[in-house]
Amino acid sequence: MKIISTKLEGLYIVEPDVYEDSRGFFMESYSGAKFAEHGIEFPFVQDNHSLSVENGVLRGLHYQLNPKAQTKLVRVASGAIYDVAVDIRKGSSTFGQWVGVILSEANKRQLLVPQGFAHGFCTIVSNTQVLYKVDEYYSPEHDRGILWSDRAIGIDWPTSKPILSDKDQKHPLLKDAEINF
């Protein structure tokens, strides 16, 4: 398993070891012991699974406030996404900066998104299924978001007309968002 650092401290791309043969493939999608070897330890408590039927579905940018902030380990079971994490840690030298990575069933990459980051993704293939582990349970009263199209962040999404939920259309700009990191 490869753990690859990004330009944002604490945000990692994970490349599992994949063993392929004529029957298909096998991989460990998560190993607490292997993560610990890299100094990364999160007590994951819940797995989430989403299906986006259409290409261009954008979900995000989401996060939970402390004390219910979440670390996420995101992967794609089928299809492909452009996965984005935005640093929203107020004291960070990279506050407001983002990283985008293509995660797909073909490349089997994962993104480890720590607490203090807003997270979102846009499907680039129809019928995409995304799986992610979190280290804190969902808490509606701590659930927050940032507008996907905030020009101050400047994310280069793969679509200009995404399919959004009502909730995701109404998130505030980063400068107006409630943040306690």
C-alpha positions as CSV (number, residue, x, y, z in Angstrom):
1,M,0.0,0.0,0.0
2,K,1.4,3.4,-1.0
3,I,0.5,6.5,1.1
4,I,1.2,9.6,-1.0
5,S,1.4,13.1,0.5
6,T,-0.3,16.0,-1.2
7,K,0.4,19.8,-1.1
8,L,-2.0,20.0,1.9
9,E,-0.7,18.6,5.1
10,G,-2.6,15.6,6.4
11,L,-4.4,14.9,3.0
12,Y,-3.2,11.7,1.4
13,I,-3.8,9.7,-1.7
14,V,-3.8,6.0,-1.0
15,E,-2.9,3.4,-3.6
16,P,-3.7,-0.1,-2.4
17,D,-1.7,-3.1,-3.6
18,V,-3.9,-4.8,-6.2
19,Y,-3.4,-8.5,-7.2
20,E,-4.9,-9.3,-10.6
21,D,-5.2,-12.5,-12.6
22,S,-7.6,-14.0,-15.1
23,R,-10.4,-14.2,-12.5
24,G,-10.3,-10.5,-11.6
25,F,-8.5,-8.8,-8.7
26,F,-8.0,-8.8,-4.9
27,M,-7.0,-5.8,-2.8
28,E,-7.1,-4.7,0.9
29,S,-9.1,-1.5,0.6
30,Y,-8.3,-0.7,4.3
31,S,-5.8,-2.0,6.8
32,G,-5.5,-0.3,10.1
33,A,-2.1,-1.9,10.7
34,K,-0.7,-0.7,7.3
35,F,-2.0,2.9,8.0
36,A,-0.4,2.8,11.4
37,E,2.9,1.9,9.8
38,H,2.7,5.3,8.1
39,G,1.7,7.1,11.4
40,I,-1.9,7.4,10.3
41,E,-4.4,6.1,12.8
42,F,-8.2,6.8,12.8
43,P,-10.8,4.7,14.5
44,F,-13.3,4.4,11.7
45,V,-16.9,3.9,13.0
46,Q,-19.1,4.0,10.0
47,D,-19.1,3.1,6.3
48,N,-21.2,5.2,3.8
49,H,-22.2,4.3,0.3
50,S,-23.7,6.6,-2.4
51,L,-24.9,6.0,-5.9
52,S,-25.0,8.8,-8.4
53,V,-27.0,7.8,-11.4
54,E,-26.0,10.6,-13.8
55,N,-22.7,12.0,-14.9
56,G,-22.2,15.5,-13.4
57,V,-23.7,14.9,-10.0
58,L,-21.8,17.1,-7.6
59,R,-22.0,16.4,-3.8
60,G,-20.4,18.9,-1.5
61,L,-18.6,20.7,-0.2
62,H,-19.4,19.1,3.2
63,Y,-17.8,18.9,6.7
64,Q,-18.9,18.6,10.3
65,L,-18.0,21.0,13.0
66,N,-16.0,20.0,16.1
67,P,-16.6,18.1,18.3
68,K,-18.2,15.9,15.6
69,A,-15.7,16.5,12.8
70,Q,-15.0,13.6,10.5
71,T,-12.0,12.1,8.8
72,K,-13.0,10.3,5.6
73,L,-11.4,7.6,3.5
74,V,-13.0,7.8,0.1
75,R,-13.0,5.2,-2.7
76,V,-15.0,4.4,-5.8
77,A,-16.5,0.9,-6.2
78,S,-17.9,1.6,-9.7
79,G,-17.5,4.5,-12.1
80,A,-15.3,7.5,-11.4
81,I,-15.3,10.9,-9.6
82,Y,-13.3,14.0,-9.4
83,D,-12.8,14.1,-5.6
84,V,-11.9,17.4,-3.9
85,A,-10.7,18.4,-0.5
86,V,-10.4,22.1,0.7
87,D,-8.3,23.1,3.7
88,I,-10.6,25.0,6.1
89,R,-8.2,25.0,9.1
90,K,-8.1,28.7,10.0
91,G,-4.5,28.7,11.2
92,S,-3.2,26.7,8.3
93,S,-0.8,28.2,5.8
94,T,-2.8,26.5,3.0
95,F,-6.3,27.7,4.2
96,G,-8.7,27.9,1.3
97,Q,-6.5,25.8,-1.0
98,W,-7.7,22.6,-2.6
99,V,-6.6,19.3,-4.1
100,G,-8.5,17.4,-6.7
101,V,-7.9,13.7,-7.6
102,I,-9.6,11.3,-10.0
103,L,-10.8,8.2,-8.1
104,S,-12.2,5.4,-10.2
105,E,-12.9,1.7,-10.2
106,A,-10.0,1.4,-12.6
107,N,-7.3,3.2,-10.7
108,K,-8.5,2.0,-7.2
109,R,-7.0,5.1,-5.6
110,Q,-8.5,6.5,-2.4
111,L,-8.4,9.9,-0.7
112,L,-7.8,10.3,3.0
113,V,-9.5,13.5,4.0
114,P,-8.8,14.6,7.6
115,Q,-10.8,16.7,9.9
116,G,-10.5,20.4,9.1
117,F,-11.2,19.9,5.4
118,A,-14.4,20.4,3.3
119,H,-15.0,17.5,0.9
120,G,-16.9,17.1,-2.3
121,F,-17.0,15.2,-5.5
122,C,-18.4,15.3,-9.0
123,T,-19.2,12.1,-10.9
124,I,-17.5,11.8,-14.3
125,V,-19.2,8.5,-15.2
126,S,-22.9,7.6,-14.9
127,N,-23.9,5.1,-12.2
128,T,-21.0,5.8,-9.9
129,Q,-20.9,4.2,-6.5
130,V,-18.7,5.9,-3.8
131,L,-17.8,4.3,-0.5
132,Y,-16.2,6.1,2.4
133,K,-15.3,5.4,6.0
134,V,-15.7,8.0,8.7
135,D,-14.2,8.3,12.2
136,E,-17.3,10.1,13.6
137,Y,-21.0,9.4,13.2
138,Y,-23.1,11.8,11.2
139,S,-24.4,14.6,13.3
140,P,-27.1,16.8,11.6
141,E,-26.6,19.6,14.1
142,H,-22.8,19.8,13.2
143,D,-23.3,19.3,9.5
144,R,-22.1,22.3,7.4
145,G,-21.0,23.1,3.9
146,I,-19.4,25.6,1.5
147,L,-20.7,26.6,-1.9
148,W,-19.2,24.3,-4.6
149,S,-18.6,27.3,-6.9
150,D,-17.0,29.7,-4.5
151,R,-14.7,31.8,-6.7
152,A,-12.4,32.5,-3.8
153,I,-11.5,28.8,-3.7
154,G,-11.6,28.4,-7.5
155,I,-12.1,24.7,-7.9
156,D,-11.8,23.5,-11.5
157,W,-14.8,21.1,-11.5
158,P,-15.2,18.9,-14.6
159,T,-18.7,20.4,-15.2
160,S,-20.1,24.0,-15.2
161,K,-23.7,22.8,-14.8
162,P,-23.6,20.2,-12.0
163,I,-26.6,18.3,-10.8
164,L,-27.0,19.5,-7.1
165,S,-29.2,18.8,-4.2
166,D,-31.2,21.7,-2.8
167,K,-29.0,21.7,0.2
168,D,-25.8,21.9,-1.8
169,Q,-27.1,24.9,-3.9
170,K,-27.5,27.0,-0.7
171,H,-24.2,26.6,1.1
172,P,-22.4,29.8,2.1
173,L,-19.2,31.1,0.6
174,L,-16.0,30.1,2.5
175,K,-15.7,33.7,4.0
176,D,-19.2,33.3,5.5
177,A,-19.1,29.7,6.5
178,E,-19.2,28.6,10.2
179,I,-15.8,27.0,10.8
180,N,-14.2,25.9,14.2
181,F,-11.0,24.3,13.1
